[in-house]
Amino acid sequence: MPSKDIFHQSVRTALKKDGWIITHDPLHLKVDDIEFFVDLGAERLLAAQKQGQKIAVEVKSFIGASEVTEFHLALGQTLNYRLALKKEEPERLLYLAISQDTYQDFFSRQFIQDSLKEYQIKLLIFNSLSQDIVLWKE
């Protein structure tokens, strides 16, 4: 099983504070003979609709030597996880969780914004100190 990102617990706590129930830690998917481990699976009951909303969350810290390299890895991993979810759990939406600092310092750059738009990457932006969700970005 893969190791957990340094912000794993912060995101887990932030999701719980936001009303999500953690259902998987990690969310295991198997497509053909390839296994995937998305950091978290969660769901929330929407009372008005009487049905659940399900998400998968991949947590990334971007603390490596190169933010660009970290972005390449996160983007590739996110795209692969999204395809695996489409095959195994199509009702679940995938979010890439990043800290508010990473969002402001790196993800605010135009090329990164263009990439997110092009590949339709959903973001969960969290504050690592308060362990709160700051923004859901579609």
C-alpha positions in Angstrom: 0.0 0.0 0.0 1.4 3.5 -0.9 2.5 5.9 1.8 0.3 8.8 2.8 0.9 12.4 1.9 1.9 14.7 4.7 -1.4 16.5 4.4 -3.5 13.3 4.4 -4.8 13.7 7.9 -5.5 17.5 7.4 -7.7 16.7 4.4 -9.4 13.9 6.2 -10.2 16.2 9.1 -11.3 19.0 6.8 -13.7 16.6 4.9 -15.3 15.5 8.2 -15.7 19.1 9.4 -17.4 19.8 6.1 -20.0 17.0 6.7 -18.4 14.2 4.7 -18.2 10.6 5.9 -14.9 8.9 5.1 -15.8 5.6 3.6 -12.4 4.5 2.3 -8.8 5.2 3.5 -7.5 4.5 0.9 -10.1 3.8 -1.8 -8.9 0.6 -3.6 -9.7 0.2 -7.3 -8.7 -2.7 -9.5 -9.0 -2.4 -13.3 -8.0 -5.5 -15.2 -4.8 -6.4 -13.4 -3.8 -2.9 -12.2 -4.5 -1.8 -8.7 -5.0 1.8 -7.8 -5.1 3.4 -4.3 -6.8 6.8 -4.2 -6.1 8.5 -0.9 -9.7 8.9 0.4 -13.2 8.0 -0.5 -16.1 9.9 1.1 -19.8 10.4 0.8 -22.4 12.8 2.0 -26.2 12.4 2.2 -28.1 15.2 0.5 -31.3 15.3 2.5 -33.3 17.2 -0.1 -32.5 14.6 -2.8 -32.4 11.6 -0.5 -29.4 10.3 -2.3 -25.7 10.3 -1.6 -22.9 12.3 -3.2 -19.7 10.3 -3.5 -16.2 11.6 -4.1 -12.6 10.4 -4.2 -9.8 12.6 -3.1 -6.1 12.4 -4.0 -4.0 14.5 -1.7 -0.8 16.2 -2.9 1.6 18.4 -1.0 3.9 19.7 -3.7 6.9 19.8 -1.4 9.4 18.2 -3.9 12.3 20.0 -5.5 10.3 21.0 -8.6 6.7 22.1 -8.5 6.4 21.5 -12.2 7.6 17.9 -11.8 5.2 17.4 -8.9 2.4 18.9 -11.1 3.2 16.5 -14.0 3.0 13.5 -11.6 -0.2 14.7 -9.9 -1.9 15.4 -13.3 -1.0 12.0 -14.7 -2.1 10.2 -11.5 -5.3 12.2 -11.4 -6.2 11.4 -15.0 -5.4 7.7 -14.5 -7.5 7.6 -11.3 -10.4 9.3 -13.0 -10.4 6.7 -15.8 -10.3 3.9 -13.2 -13.2 5.5 -11.3 -15.1 5.8 -14.6 -14.8 2.0 -15.1 -15.3 0.9 -11.5 -17.3 3.6 -9.6 -18.6 6.0 -12.2 -20.9 7.8 -9.7 -17.8 9.0 -7.7 -16.2 12.4 -8.6 -12.5 12.8 -8.2 -10.8 15.8 -6.6 -7.2 16.7 -6.3 -6.6 18.2 -2.8 -4.0 20.9 -2.5 -3.1 23.4 0.2 -4.3 26.9 0.0 -0.6 28.0 -0.1 0.1 25.8 -3.1 -3.0 27.0 -4.8 -2.0 30.7 -4.3 1.7 30.2 -5.1 1.7 27.7 -7.9 -1.8 26.9 -9.2 -2.6 30.5 -9.8 -0.2 30.6 -12.7 -1.9 30.9 -16.1 -0.4 27.7 -17.6 -1.5 25.7 -14.6 -5.0 27.2 -14.8 -5.1 26.4 -18.5 -4.1 22.8 -17.8 -6.7 22.4 -15.1 -9.3 23.7 -17.5 -8.1 21.6 -20.4 -8.1 18.3 -18.4 -11.2 19.3 -16.3 -9.4 18.7 -13.0 -11.5 19.4 -9.9 -9.7 20.8 -6.9 -10.3 20.7 -3.2 -8.3 23.5 -1.7 -7.7 23.3 2.1 -6.1 25.3 4.9 -3.5 22.9 6.4 -3.4 24.8 9.7 -7.1 25.1 10.5 -7.8 21.9 8.6 -10.7 23.4 6.8 -11.9 23.3 3.2 -11.4 26.7 1.7 -12.7 26.1 -1.8 -14.2 23.4 -4.1 -13.1 24.3 -7.6 -14.8 22.7 -10.6 
